[in-house]
Amino acid sequence: MKPLPVSPLAPNKKQILTPIAGCQMASRNASIYYDGRFDMLLMAFDPGTTVAGVLTTNKMPGPSINWCRKHLSSGTARGLVVNAGNANVFTGTHGIVACAETAKSAAAVLKCQPQEVMIASTGVIGEPIRYERIIANLPAAQAELADDAWEIAAATIMTTDTFAKMASRTASINGHSVKINGIAKGSGMISPNMATTLSFIVTDAKLPPSLLKAMLTRGIERSFNLITVDGDQSTSDMAMIFATCKSGPENIEFSTTKDPALRDFRRKLYDLLHDLAIQVVSDGEGASKLIRVAVSGAASALAAKRIAMSIANSPLVKAAIAGADANWGRIVMAVGKSGQKANRDKLSIAIGGIEVANNGMCVARYDKSKVNTHMNSKNIDIEVDVGVSRGRSIVWTCDLTHRYLEINADYRN
């Protein structure tokens, strides 16, 4: 597949990720699927690193998902191996062996146990993975490990992505400064129910796996589970957080994520996850517009989310926005097909802050020129109140353009 032009929604300013104590990484061109680019990432963590993850709920998971699901329960990690281009899904025994042998070989160069190595794969489904090429490159990767290669790492895990996705935050725990870095990939096959992407977060904070899991799960609900590009959920989605335990207060045990000492860390972690999620949807395949859908007045927060997702996943709504057509009738349709309670005669819709429909009817003489101007911008705001109760939710999506079809029709060529 030919390289794609950078999304017009890419961030104007690139975030710089500085080293985190206890974490190193290296990328290699292993020619697993792509030629002439890095497609394999090795991350190494110092002894004592804790880990937690949230994995896809797709019922056709790849062996990497099953491997991580089995070994994340130990709560410790020393390595991560990621390949791009081949998802290693629906590959039978070959895929299972690939995971086990990759973990075994990575453990040998990192001097740890295979179960301490997490595995992630992304790309084409159904093609046997050339895992021997990963194994052959592991010794060189280990020799090239560095603590400042975050941007290269983020680029290595891309498939149809057009820009590397990175975010960094600094938080305080009991007056001690700790760092959080994150990278992610995702452009198509993006829809909720974890994790819509591959995302790897590293912090130097001293935190046990149980609290990492609780905070990551909550953070995912506020970020990656509120974005969609095309309504399709990958077989290989995962988000993992690694804590090297190199910084922060000594001899403090946190019994709950609600501990006041963790308030700033929680806030910064959630903000970082949200940042990465918005970068993913901003790189939606063929996207030219980032769309925010806010639903209020629903029976519950869950009902509001389902209504918002119905709007965000509607090909008709997304295509209309691609063409700068404020076709709010399609929004009405999407609310109705969600299956959630909505009061037709109290329904209101605003586009770009301008109310275009209320009380079940079009607003007479609303300023169409201002709406049209908004529809031609890169950031589209849709607000819907369904007039039932107080439930609310916000989700993010992108428009549906001809380029999406071109990318996915040509994906394996």
C-alpha positions as CSV (number, residue, x, y, z in Angstrom):
1,M,0.0,0.0,0.0
2,K,1.3,3.4,-0.9
3,P,2.1,5.9,1.9
4,L,-0.8,8.2,2.6
5,P,-0.7,12.0,2.9
6,V,-0.8,13.4,6.4
7,S,-4.3,14.0,7.7
8,P,-5.4,17.6,7.6
9,L,-6.6,17.1,11.2
10,A,-3.1,16.2,12.4
11,P,-1.9,18.3,15.5
12,N,-0.2,21.5,14.5
13,K,2.4,21.0,17.2
14,K,4.2,17.7,17.9
15,Q,4.5,16.7,21.6
16,I,8.0,15.9,22.7
17,L,8.3,12.8,24.9
18,T,11.3,12.8,27.2
19,P,12.8,9.6,28.8
20,I,11.2,7.8,31.6
21,A,13.5,6.0,34.0
22,G,13.3,2.2,33.7
23,C,12.0,2.2,30.1
24,Q,14.0,1.8,26.8
25,M,12.9,1.0,23.2
26,A,14.2,0.2,19.8
27,S,12.6,-0.2,16.4
28,R,13.7,-2.4,13.5
29,N,12.9,-2.9,9.8
30,A,12.1,-6.6,10.0
31,S,10.2,-6.7,6.7
32,I,7.3,-8.6,8.4
33,Y,4.9,-7.0,6.0
34,Y,6.2,-3.6,5.0
35,D,9.4,-2.9,3.1
36,G,11.6,0.1,3.7
37,R,10.2,1.2,7.1
38,F,10.3,0.2,10.7
39,D,7.7,-2.4,11.5
40,M,8.9,-4.0,14.8
41,L,9.1,-2.4,18.2
42,L,10.9,-3.8,21.3
43,M,10.3,-2.0,24.6
44,A,12.3,-3.1,27.7
45,F,11.4,-2.3,31.3
46,D,13.5,-2.6,34.5
47,P,12.8,-5.3,37.1
48,G,9.9,-4.3,39.3
49,T,7.8,-2.8,36.6
50,T,4.1,-3.3,37.1
51,V,1.5,-3.6,34.3
52,A,-2.2,-3.6,33.6
53,G,-4.2,-3.8,30.4
54,V,-7.6,-3.5,28.8
55,L,-8.2,-5.8,25.8
56,T,-10.6,-6.1,23.0
57,T,-14.0,-7.8,23.5
58,N,-14.1,-8.9,19.9
59,K,-15.0,-12.6,19.8
60,M,-12.4,-13.3,17.2
61,P,-9.3,-12.2,19.1
62,G,-5.8,-12.8,17.9
63,P,-3.2,-15.0,19.8
64,S,-1.5,-11.8,21.0
65,I,-4.7,-10.9,22.8
66,N,-5.0,-14.3,24.4
67,W,-1.3,-14.2,25.4
68,C,-1.7,-10.9,27.1
69,R,-5.0,-11.8,28.7
70,K,-3.3,-14.9,30.3
71,H,-0.1,-13.2,31.5
72,L,-1.3,-9.7,32.5
73,S,-2.8,-11.3,35.6
74,S,0.7,-11.6,37.1
75,G,0.9,-7.8,37.2
76,T,4.6,-7.6,36.1
77,A,6.3,-7.0,32.8
78,R,9.8,-6.7,31.5
79,G,9.2,-6.4,27.8
80,L,6.8,-5.6,24.9
81,V,7.1,-6.7,21.3
82,V,4.9,-5.0,18.7
83,N,4.7,-5.6,15.0
84,A,2.8,-3.7,12.3
85,G,1.4,-4.9,9.1
86,N,0.2,-8.4,10.1
87,A,-2.4,-8.8,12.9
88,N,-1.6,-12.5,13.4
89,V,-5.3,-13.2,13.6
90,F,-7.1,-16.3,12.3
91,T,-3.8,-18.0,11.7
92,G,-4.4,-21.2,13.6
93,T,-1.7,-23.0,15.5
94,H,0.9,-21.0,13.5
95,G,-0.2,-17.8,15.3
96,I,-0.1,-19.4,18.7
97,V,3.4,-20.7,18.1
98,A,4.4,-17.2,16.8
99,C,3.4,-15.6,20.1
100,A,5.1,-18.2,22.3
101,E,8.3,-18.2,20.3
102,T,8.5,-14.4,20.1
103,A,8.0,-14.1,23.8
104,K,10.6,-16.8,24.5
105,S,13.2,-15.2,22.3
106,A,12.5,-11.7,23.6
107,A,12.8,-13.1,27.2
108,A,16.2,-14.5,26.3
109,V,17.6,-11.1,25.2
110,L,15.9,-9.3,28.0
111,K,17.0,-11.9,30.6
112,C,13.5,-12.4,32.0
113,Q,10.7,-15.0,31.8
114,P,8.5,-15.3,28.6
115,Q,5.4,-14.6,30.6
116,E,6.9,-11.2,31.4
117,V,6.9,-10.2,27.7
118,M,3.7,-8.7,26.3
119,I,2.9,-9.2,22.6
120,A,0.9,-7.0,20.2
121,S,0.2,-7.3,16.5
122,T,-1.7,-5.1,14.1
123,G,-2.4,-5.2,10.4
124,V,-3.9,-7.7,7.9
125,I,-6.0,-10.5,9.2
126,G,-5.7,-14.1,8.1
127,E,-2.1,-14.1,6.8
128,P,0.5,-16.3,8.6
129,I,2.9,-14.0,10.3
130,R,6.6,-14.2,9.5
131,Y,7.6,-14.3,13.2
132,E,11.0,-15.7,12.4
133,R,11.9,-12.3,11.1
134,I,10.9,-10.7,14.5
135,I,13.0,-13.3,16.3
136,A,16.0,-12.7,14.1
137,N,15.8,-8.9,14.8
138,L,15.5,-9.1,18.6
139,P,19.2,-9.3,19.4
140,A,19.9,-6.2,17.3
141,A,16.9,-4.4,18.8
142,Q,18.2,-5.2,22.3
143,A,21.6,-3.8,21.4
144,E,20.0,-0.6,20.1
145,L,17.7,0.1,23.1
146,A,17.5,3.8,24.0
147,D,15.3,5.8,26.3
148,D,14.6,8.7,23.9
149,A,13.1,6.9,20.9
150,W,9.5,7.6,21.6
151,E,8.7,9.3,18.2
152,I,10.3,6.4,16.3
153,A,8.4,3.9,18.4
154,A,5.1,5.7,17.7
155,A,5.8,5.7,14.0
156,T,6.8,2.0,14.1
157,I,3.4,0.7,15.2
158,M,1.4,2.6,12.5
159,T,-0.5,0.9,9.7
160,T,-2.8,3.2,7.7
161,D,-2.0,6.0,10.2
162,T,-0.6,9.2,8.6
163,F,1.1,10.6,11.7
164,A,2.6,9.3,14.9
165,K,0.4,9.7,17.9
166,M,2.1,10.7,21.2
167,A,1.2,12.4,24.4
168,S,3.0,13.3,27.7
169,R,2.0,14.6,31.0
170,T,3.6,15.4,34.4
171,A,1.7,14.6,37.6
172,S,2.2,15.0,41.3
173,I,1.8,12.2,43.9
174,N,2.1,13.5,47.4
175,G,4.3,16.3,46.2
176,H,6.6,14.0,44.1
177,S,6.7,14.6,40.4
178,V,6.0,11.6,38.1
179,K,5.9,11.4,34.3
180,I,3.4,9.7,32.0
181,N,4.2,9.0,28.3
182,G,1.9,7.4,25.8
183,I,1.9,6.3,22.2
184,A,-1.0,5.0,20.1
185,K,-1.9,3.8,16.6
186,G,-5.3,3.8,14.9
187,S,-6.9,5.1,11.8
188,G,-9.6,2.6,10.6
189,M,-11.6,-0.2,12.2
190,I,-12.2,2.2,15.1
191,S,-15.2,1.7,17.4
192,P,-15.6,1.2,21.2
193,N,-15.5,-1.8,23.5
194,M,-11.8,-1.7,24.0
195,A,-9.7,-0.4,23.1
196,T,-10.3,0.7,19.5
197,T,-6.5,0.9,19.0
198,L,-3.1,-0.2,20.2
199,S,-2.0,2.2,23.0
200,F,0.9,1.9,25.3
201,I,1.3,4.1,28.3
202,V,4.5,4.2,30.5
203,T,4.8,6.0,33.9
204,D,7.7,6.1,36.4
205,A,5.2,6.2,39.3
206,K,5.2,3.6,42.0
207,L,1.8,2.0,41.5
208,P,0.5,-1.6,42.0
209,P,-1.2,-3.4,39.0
210,S,-4.6,-3.4,40.7
211,L,-4.7,0.4,40.8
212,L,-3.2,0.7,37.3
213,K,-6.0,-1.5,36.0
214,A,-8.7,0.4,37.7
215,M,-7.5,3.8,36.5
216,L,-6.8,2.6,33.0
217,T,-10.3,1.0,32.7
218,R,-11.9,4.2,33.9
219,G,-9.7,6.3,31.7
220,I,-10.6,4.2,28.6
221,E,-14.3,4.7,29.2
222,R,-13.7,8.4,29.1
223,S,-11.5,8.4,26.0
224,F,-11.0,5.5,23.6
225,N,-14.5,4.1,24.2
226,L,-16.0,7.5,23.1
227,I,-14.5,7.6,19.6
228,T,-15.5,5.9,16.3
229,V,-14.3,6.2,12.8
230,D,-16.3,3.5,11.0
231,G,-18.2,1.4,13.6
232,D,-15.8,-1.6,13.2
233,Q,-14.0,-3.1,16.1
234,S,-10.6,-4.7,15.7
235,T,-9.7,-8.2,16.7
236,S,-6.4,-6.9,18.2
237,D,-7.3,-3.8,20.2
238,M,-5.4,-3.3,23.4
239,A,-4.3,-0.6,25.8
240,M,-1.6,-1.3,28.4
241,I,0.0,0.8,31.1
242,F,3.5,0.0,32.5
243,A,4.7,1.6,35.8
244,T,8.5,1.3,36.2
245,C,8.2,2.4,39.9
246,K,11.2,4.7,39.7
247,S,9.6,7.9,41.1
248,G,7.1,9.0,43.6
249,P,6.8,8.7,47.4
250,E,8.4,5.8,49.2
251,N,6.5,3.3,51.4
252,I,3.0,4.6,50.6
253,E,0.3,2.1,49.9
254,F,-2.8,3.3,48.1
255,S,-5.8,1.2,48.9
256,T,-8.1,2.8,46.3
257,T,-7.8,4.9,43.1
258,K,-9.9,7.5,45.0
259,D,-7.1,8.2,47.4
260,P,-6.6,12.1,47.4
261,A,-2.9,11.6,46.8
262,L,-3.7,10.1,43.4
263,R,-6.1,12.8,42.3
264,D,-3.6,14.7,40.1
265,F,-2.2,11.5,38.6
266,R,-5.7,10.3,37.7
267,R,-6.6,13.6,36.1
268,K,-3.4,13.7,34.1
269,L,-3.7,10.0,33.0
270,Y,-7.3,10.6,31.8
271,D,-6.2,13.7,30.0
272,L,-3.4,11.9,28.2
273,L,-5.7,9.1,27.2
274,H,-8.3,11.6,25.9
275,D,-5.5,13.3,23.9
276,L,-4.4,10.1,22.3
277,A,-8.0,9.1,21.5
278,I,-8.7,12.4,19.7
279,Q,-5.5,12.0,17.8
280,V,-6.7,8.6,16.6
281,V,-10.1,9.8,15.4
282,S,-8.4,12.9,13.8
283,D,-6.4,10.4,11.7
284,G,-9.5,8.5,10.7
285,E,-9.0,7.0,7.2
286,G,-9.7,9.7,4.7
287,A,-11.0,12.1,7.3
288,S,-11.2,15.9,6.6
289,K,-13.3,16.9,9.6
290,L,-13.3,16.1,13.3
291,I,-16.9,15.8,14.6
292,R,-18.0,16.3,18.2
293,V,-21.5,14.8,19.0
294,A,-23.0,15.9,22.3
295,V,-26.2,14.4,23.4
296,S,-28.2,15.5,26.4
297,G,-31.7,15.0,27.9
298,A,-31.4,11.2,27.6
299,A,-32.8,8.6,30.0
300,S,-29.3,7.8,31.3
301,A,-25.6,8.5,30.4
302,L,-25.5,5.1,28.7
303,A,-28.6,5.9,26.6
304,A,-27.0,9.2,25.7
305,K,-23.8,7.5,24.6
306,R,-25.8,5.0,22.4
307,I,-27.7,7.8,20.8
308,A,-24.5,9.8,20.2
309,M,-22.8,6.7,18.7
310,S,-25.8,6.1,16.4
311,I,-25.3,9.6,15.1
312,A,-21.5,9.3,14.9
313,N,-21.6,6.0,13.1
314,S,-24.3,6.9,10.5
315,P,-22.8,6.8,7.0
316,L,-25.4,9.3,5.9
317,V,-24.6,11.8,8.6
318,K,-20.9,11.4,8.1
319,A,-21.2,11.7,4.3
320,A,-23.4,14.8,4.6
321,I,-20.7,16.4,6.8
322,A,-18.0,15.5,4.3
323,G,-20.0,17.4,1.7
324,A,-20.6,20.4,4.1
325,D,-24.4,19.7,4.0
326,A,-26.2,20.5,7.3
327,N,-28.7,17.8,6.7
328,W,-30.1,17.6,10.2
329,G,-32.9,15.3,9.1
330,R,-30.3,12.6,9.0
331,I,-29.5,13.3,12.6
332,V,-33.1,12.9,13.5
333,M,-33.1,9.6,11.7
334,A,-30.0,8.4,13.7
335,V,-31.5,9.4,17.0
336,G,-34.6,7.3,16.1
337,K,-32.7,4.2,15.0
338,S,-30.6,4.1,18.2
339,G,-33.4,2.3,20.0
340,Q,-33.2,4.7,23.0
341,K,-36.0,6.8,24.4
342,A,-36.4,10.1,22.7
343,N,-39.2,12.6,22.7
344,R,-39.8,13.6,19.1
345,D,-41.8,16.7,20.0
346,K,-39.1,18.0,22.4
347,L,-36.1,17.1,20.3
348,S,-33.7,19.9,19.6
349,I,-30.6,20.0,17.3
350,A,-27.9,22.6,17.1
351,I,-25.0,22.7,14.6
352,G,-22.1,24.9,15.4
353,G,-24.0,26.4,18.3
354,I,-26.9,27.4,16.1
355,E,-30.3,25.8,16.8
356,V,-31.7,24.3,13.6
357,A,-34.5,22.3,15.0
358,N,-36.6,22.2,18.2
359,N,-39.9,21.0,19.5
360,G,-40.0,18.4,16.7
361,M,-39.8,21.0,13.9
362,C,-37.3,23.1,11.9
363,V,-36.4,26.4,13.5
364,A,-37.9,29.1,11.4
365,R,-35.4,31.4,9.7
366,Y,-32.3,30.2,11.5
367,D,-29.1,31.7,10.1
368,K,-28.2,29.2,7.3
369,S,-25.1,31.2,6.3
370,K,-23.5,30.8,9.7
371,V,-24.4,27.1,9.7
372,N,-22.9,26.7,6.2
373,T,-19.7,28.5,7.3
374,H,-19.4,26.1,10.3
375,M,-20.0,23.1,8.0
376,N,-17.0,24.1,5.9
377,S,-14.7,24.2,8.9
378,K,-12.4,21.3,10.1
379,N,-14.2,21.0,13.5
380,I,-17.9,20.2,13.5
381,D,-20.1,20.5,16.6
382,I,-23.4,18.7,16.8
383,E,-25.6,19.1,19.9
384,V,-28.8,17.1,20.4
385,D,-31.3,17.2,23.3
386,V,-33.7,14.3,23.2
387,G,-36.1,15.7,25.9
388,V,-36.4,12.7,28.2
389,S,-34.3,13.2,31.3
390,R,-30.8,14.3,32.3
391,G,-28.5,11.7,30.7
392,R,-25.6,13.2,28.7
393,S,-22.6,12.0,26.7
394,I,-20.1,13.3,24.2
395,V,-18.4,11.2,21.5
396,W,-16.1,12.0,18.7
397,T,-16.0,10.8,15.1
398,C,-14.9,12.0,11.6
399,D,-16.5,12.4,8.2
400,L,-16.8,9.8,5.6
401,T,-15.1,10.7,2.3
402,H,-14.2,9.0,-1.0
403,R,-10.7,8.6,0.4
404,Y,-12.0,6.1,3.0
405,L,-13.2,3.8,0.3
406,E,-10.0,4.2,-1.7
407,I,-7.9,3.3,1.3
408,N,-9.9,0.2,2.3
409,A,-10.4,-1.0,-1.3
410,D,-6.6,-0.9,-1.8
411,Y,-5.5,-2.0,1.7
412,R,-3.8,-5.3,0.7
413,N,-2.5,-4.2,-2.8
